[in-house]
Amino acid sequence: MVTDDRLLDDSYVVNDNCKLKRATTEMEDLLTGLIQGMESRKNKLTTIV
């Protein structure tokens, strides 16, 4: 792979992709938890009202 006029080692690209996938998974987990928390609070407020 050629980027910025430099040849990148395949192991670097694979490692970078692994880091990106891990960060994406962590972000998805964070957003899922946030959505579930908001839905839970919404349900509690609906029950109270």
DSSP file (Angstrom, degrees, kcal/mol; ACC not computed):
  #  RESIDUE AA STRUCTURE BP1 BP2  ACC     N-H-->O    O-->H-N    N-H-->O    O-->H-N    TCO  KAPPA ALPHA  PHI   PSI    X-CA   Y-CA   Z-CA
    1    1 A M              0   0    0      0, 0.0     7,-2.4     0, 0.0     2,-0.5   0.000 360.0 360.0 360.0 135.2    0.0    0.0    0.0
    2    2 A V  E     +A    7   0A   0      5,-0.2     2,-0.4     3,-0.0     5,-0.2  -0.936 360.0 163.2-113.0 125.8    1.4    3.4   -0.9
    3    3 A T  E >   -A    6   0A   0      3,-2.5     3,-2.1    -2,-0.5     0, 0.0  -0.998  68.5  -3.7-141.1 135.0    0.4    6.4    1.2
    4    4 A D  T 3  S-     0   0    0     -2,-0.4    -1,-0.1     1,-0.3     3,-0.1   0.875 127.0 -61.2  50.6  41.8    2.1    9.9    1.3
    5    5 A D  T 3  S+     0   0    0      1,-0.2     2,-0.4    -3,-0.0    -1,-0.3   0.693 116.9 110.3  60.6  20.8    4.8    8.6   -1.0
    6    6 A R  E <   -A    3   0A   0     -3,-2.1    -3,-2.5     2,-0.0     2,-0.6  -0.969  69.3-126.2-126.1 144.0    5.8    5.9    1.5
    7    7 A L  E     -A    2   0A   0     -2,-0.4     2,-0.4    -5,-0.2    -5,-0.2  -0.768  26.4-146.2 -87.4 123.9    5.3    2.2    1.3
    8    8 A L        -     0   0    0     -7,-2.4     2,-0.1    -2,-0.6    -1,-0.0  -0.742  16.7-117.0 -93.6 138.5    3.5    0.9    4.4
    9    9 A D    >>  -     0   0    0     -2,-0.4     4,-1.8     1,-0.1     3,-0.5  -0.473  20.5-126.9 -68.7 140.2    4.4   -2.5    5.8
   10   10 A D  H 3> S+     0   0    0      1,-0.2     4,-2.6     2,-0.2     5,-0.2   0.857 109.9  57.1 -59.0 -36.3    1.4   -4.9    5.6
   11   11 A S  H 3> S+     0   0    0      1,-0.2     4,-2.4     2,-0.2    -1,-0.2   0.865 105.3  51.5 -64.7 -34.3    1.8   -5.7    9.4
   12   12 A Y  H <> S+     0   0    0     -3,-0.5     4,-2.6     2,-0.2    -1,-0.2   0.920 110.6  47.9 -65.8 -43.3    1.4   -2.0   10.1
   13   13 A V  H  X S+     0   0    0     -4,-1.8     4,-2.4     2,-0.2    -2,-0.2   0.916 113.0  47.8 -64.4 -43.6   -1.8   -1.8    8.0
   14   14 A V  H  X S+     0   0    0     -4,-2.6     4,-2.2     2,-0.2    -2,-0.2   0.924 113.2  48.2 -63.2 -44.4   -3.2   -4.9    9.7
   15   15 A N  H  X S+     0   0    0     -4,-2.4     4,-2.1     1,-0.2    -2,-0.2   0.905 111.7  49.8 -62.4 -42.1   -2.3   -3.6   13.2
   16   16 A D  H  X S+     0   0    0     -4,-2.6     4,-2.2     1,-0.2    -1,-0.2   0.899 110.2  50.5 -63.6 -41.5   -3.9   -0.2   12.3
   17   17 A N  H  X S+     0   0    0     -4,-2.4     4,-2.6     2,-0.2    -1,-0.2   0.881 108.5  52.6 -64.5 -38.2   -7.1   -1.9   11.1
   18   18 A C  H  X S+     0   0    0     -4,-2.2     4,-2.4     2,-0.2    -2,-0.2   0.911 109.9  48.2 -63.5 -42.0   -7.3   -3.9   14.3
   19   19 A K  H  X S+     0   0    0     -4,-2.1     4,-2.5     2,-0.2    -2,-0.2   0.902 112.0  49.6 -64.1 -40.6   -7.0   -0.7   16.4
   20   20 A L  H  X S+     0   0    0     -4,-2.2     4,-2.3     2,-0.2    -2,-0.2   0.910 111.3  48.4 -65.6 -42.5   -9.7    0.9   14.2
   21   21 A K  H  X S+     0   0    0     -4,-2.6     4,-2.4     2,-0.2    -2,-0.2   0.905 112.1  49.6 -63.8 -41.3  -12.0   -2.1   14.6
   22   22 A R  H  X S+     0   0    0     -4,-2.4     4,-2.4     2,-0.2    -2,-0.2   0.919 111.9  47.8 -63.8 -44.0  -11.5   -2.2   18.4
   23   23 A A  H  X S+     0   0    0     -4,-2.5     4,-2.1     2,-0.2    -1,-0.2   0.884 111.6  50.8 -64.3 -38.7  -12.2    1.6   18.7
   24   24 A T  H  X S+     0   0    0     -4,-2.3     4,-2.5     2,-0.2    -2,-0.2   0.917 110.6  48.7 -64.6 -43.7  -15.3    1.2   16.5
   25   25 A T  H  X S+     0   0    0     -4,-2.4     4,-2.5     1,-0.2    -2,-0.2   0.912 111.1  50.2 -62.8 -43.0  -16.6   -1.7   18.7
   26   26 A E  H  X S+     0   0    0     -4,-2.4     4,-2.2     1,-0.2    -1,-0.2   0.893 111.5  48.6 -62.8 -39.3  -15.9    0.4   21.9
   27   27 A M  H  X S+     0   0    0     -4,-2.1     4,-2.6     2,-0.2    -2,-0.2   0.903 110.6  50.6 -67.5 -41.1  -17.8    3.3   20.4
   28   28 A E  H  X S+     0   0    0     -4,-2.5     4,-2.5     2,-0.2    -2,-0.2   0.914 111.4  48.7 -62.0 -42.3  -20.8    1.1   19.4
   29   29 A D  H  X S+     0   0    0     -4,-2.5     4,-2.4     2,-0.2    -2,-0.2   0.904 111.4  50.0 -63.5 -41.5  -20.8   -0.4   23.0
   30   30 A L  H  X S+     0   0    0     -4,-2.2     4,-2.1     2,-0.2    -2,-0.2   0.929 113.3  45.0 -62.3 -46.5  -20.8    3.1   24.5
   31   31 A L  H  X S+     0   0    0     -4,-2.6     4,-2.6     2,-0.2    -2,-0.2   0.883 111.6  52.8 -66.9 -38.5  -23.6    4.4   22.3
   32   32 A T  H  X S+     0   0    0     -4,-2.5     4,-2.5    -5,-0.2    -1,-0.2   0.926 110.6  47.8 -62.0 -44.5  -25.7    1.2   22.9
   33   33 A G  H  X S+     0   0    0     -4,-2.4     4,-2.3     2,-0.2    -2,-0.2   0.893 111.7  50.4 -62.5 -40.3  -25.3    1.7   26.7
   34   34 A L  H  X S+     0   0    0     -4,-2.1     4,-2.2     2,-0.2    -2,-0.2   0.924 111.7  47.3 -63.7 -45.3  -26.3    5.4   26.3
   35   35 A I  H  X S+     0   0    0     -4,-2.6     4,-2.5     1,-0.2    -2,-0.2   0.918 112.5  49.3 -63.2 -44.2  -29.4    4.5   24.3
   36   36 A Q  H  X S+     0   0    0     -4,-2.5     4,-2.2     1,-0.2    -1,-0.2   0.890 110.7  50.8 -63.9 -38.7  -30.4    1.8   26.7
   37   37 A G  H  X S+     0   0    0     -4,-2.3     4,-2.2     2,-0.2    -1,-0.2   0.902 110.9  48.1 -64.7 -41.1  -29.9    4.2   29.7
   38   38 A M  H  X S+     0   0    0     -4,-2.2     4,-2.3     2,-0.2    -2,-0.2   0.901 112.0  49.2 -66.7 -40.6  -32.1    6.9   28.0
   39   39 A E  H  X S+     0   0    0     -4,-2.5     4,-2.4     2,-0.2    -2,-0.2   0.888 110.3  51.7 -65.6 -38.2  -34.8    4.3   27.2
   40   40 A S  H  X S+     0   0    0     -4,-2.2     4,-2.1     2,-0.2    -2,-0.2   0.924 111.3  46.4 -64.0 -44.6  -34.7    3.1   30.8
   41   41 A R  H  X S+     0   0    0     -4,-2.2     4,-2.5     2,-0.2    -2,-0.2   0.892 111.2  52.9 -64.4 -38.9  -35.1    6.6   32.2
   42   42 A K  H  X S+     0   0    0     -4,-2.3     4,-2.3     1,-0.2    -2,-0.2   0.922 109.3  48.8 -61.9 -44.1  -37.9    7.3   29.7
   43   43 A N  H  X S+     0   0    0     -4,-2.4     4,-1.9     1,-0.2    -1,-0.2   0.881 110.8  50.6 -64.3 -38.4  -39.8    4.2   30.8
   44   44 A K  H  X S+     0   0    0     -4,-2.1     4,-2.0     2,-0.2    -1,-0.2   0.911 111.4  47.8 -65.7 -42.0  -39.4    5.2   34.5
   45   45 A L  H  X S+     0   0    0     -4,-2.5     4,-2.2     1,-0.2    -2,-0.2   0.886 110.7  51.6 -66.0 -38.1  -40.7    8.7   33.8
   46   46 A T  H  < S+     0   0    0     -4,-2.3    -1,-0.2     1,-0.2    -2,-0.2   0.878 110.1  49.8 -65.0 -37.7  -43.6    7.3   31.9
   47   47 A T  H  < S+     0   0    0     -4,-1.9    -2,-0.2     1,-0.2    -1,-0.2   0.885 111.5  48.2 -68.0 -39.3  -44.4    5.0   34.8
   48   48 A I  H  <        0   0    0     -4,-2.0    -2,-0.2     1,-0.2    -1,-0.2   0.893 360.0 360.0 -68.8 -40.4  -44.3    7.8   37.3
   49   49 A V     <        0   0    0     -4,-2.2    -1,-0.2    -5,-0.2    -2,-0.2   0.461 360.0 360.0 -80.2 360.0  -46.5   10.1   35.2
